[in-house]
Amino acid sequence: MVKGKNMTEDTQVIRTQELPVLDLGGFLSGSDTDLEGLAEGLCSAAGEFGFFFVKNHGISDELINKVFSETKRFHDQSMDEKLKLTIDDNQRGYIRPKATLIKHSTYNENTNFDSNETIVFATEYGEDNPYRKVGKRFYGENQWPDKLPGFGAVVQEYMNAMTELGKATLPIWARALGLERNFFASYFENNHTYFRMAHYPPEPNLGENSFGLGPHADTGFMTFLPQAAVDGLEILDLDDQWFRPPRKDDCILVNTGQFLERWTNNKFRASPHRVIPPKDQHRYSIALFVNTSLDSVCECLPTCHDGSNPPQYPTESYWDFYNWYMVNTYPHFDEFKEQENT
């Protein structure tokens, strides 16, 4: 991949690339008949594309539409109102436009802050959590808007439903890697779910090397992304060419993150992707990330290394990797500022 290349070139002629579709209907209804076939499909998709669609996933269109509506409702507020929830050290709250710069990308030398604005929520651990008690980063509670009645209830319902979907698919991920079906269960006890409700304002004159969201790969295990009404997501293939996934309104797009890529010794691909903002429309996106618990310590999976293919990454906790990712992306962290000043 060409670091430093202007990745905004030819954005108007990006091709559409079909992606595999996994039908979860039978499996989620309690039948294991499709498990091995789903595992084979997931393994192929995660290795080649890092992205695939799921259908018959059990998340209602009504709930998804409510979340898109609440995303717009939040971002339609005044800037003063949104800034009351300014992002904090626990990575929860409102991220204003031009406040994200993915410095750790190996796919592009990102030099301009991204144009999107986002409100972020994550798993709430409660006052009795020992990490919250000592003030450990990422364990603080969410910041909720106080002038949007019903907003919090919809967001929490959606986060719970998508988290349960992610956990329900863990046997498929395990069998795709040649592991026992319950291998991942203990890692997802008290898991960390992270939810971005994003708005991409129109950009009629997009500058050089500028993006709604710059080229990056997600941080964790799996991401769920219902279809946005306006295009913009682009994925980098194995030949370093960008493509757009097709519209499949009855499906949810799923992709793998860097922590899983490292855990699998690169067997599964955390594919680079970016968002090109629309020229004359507003775009809304609801990306939800289902990850292990923050304190899970993971080493290379036993089925992903041997004498000729040794582990390529150190053993580390998800908290450590997540912290590294965030402080190299968001300037509200002191570490980001320190790096900028050196």
PEJOKA-V828517 format. One line per field, one symbol per residue. ss: DSSP state (H for helix, E for strand, L for the rest). psi: psi as a letter, one per 20 degrees, with the letter a starting at -180 (. if undefined). A space follows every 10 residues. Layout:
ss->???
psi->???
This chain:
ss->LLLLLLLLLL HHHLEEELLL EEELHHHHLL LLLLHHHHHH HHHHHHHHLL EEEEELLLLL HHHHHHHHHH HHHHHLLLHH HHHLLELLLL LLEEELLLLE LLLLLLLLLL LLLLLLEEEE EELLLLLLLH HHHLLLLLLL LLLLLLLLLL HHHHHHHHHH HHHHHHHHLH HHHHHHLLLL LLLLHHHHLL LLEEEEEEEE LLLLLLLLLL LLEEEELLLL LEEEEELLLL LLEEEELLLL LEEEELLLLL EEEEEELHHH HHHLLLLLLL LLEEELLLLL LLEEEEEEEE LLLLLLEELL LHHHLELLEL LLLLLEEHHH HHHHHHHLLE LLLHHHHHHH LL
psi->qopiqojiqk iikprppqqq ppoigggiij pjhjghgggg ggggghhghj qrqqrliipq hggghggggh ggggiirqhg ghihkppaij lpaporqkjp onijpjiqnp iqqqiqqqpp rrppiqhiph hhhjkpqiir rqpqqjjmpi ghggghgggg ghghgghhih hggghhjkrq hjgighhjpl roppppoqpo qqnhmprpkq rgprprqrhc fqppnqpqhp rhpqqpaijk pqrpqrpnij rppqrqrhgh gghjkjgqpn pqrrpoqqhk rppqqnppoo rrqhjppprp qhjjqahimr piqqprqhgg ggggggijhp iiphhggghh i.
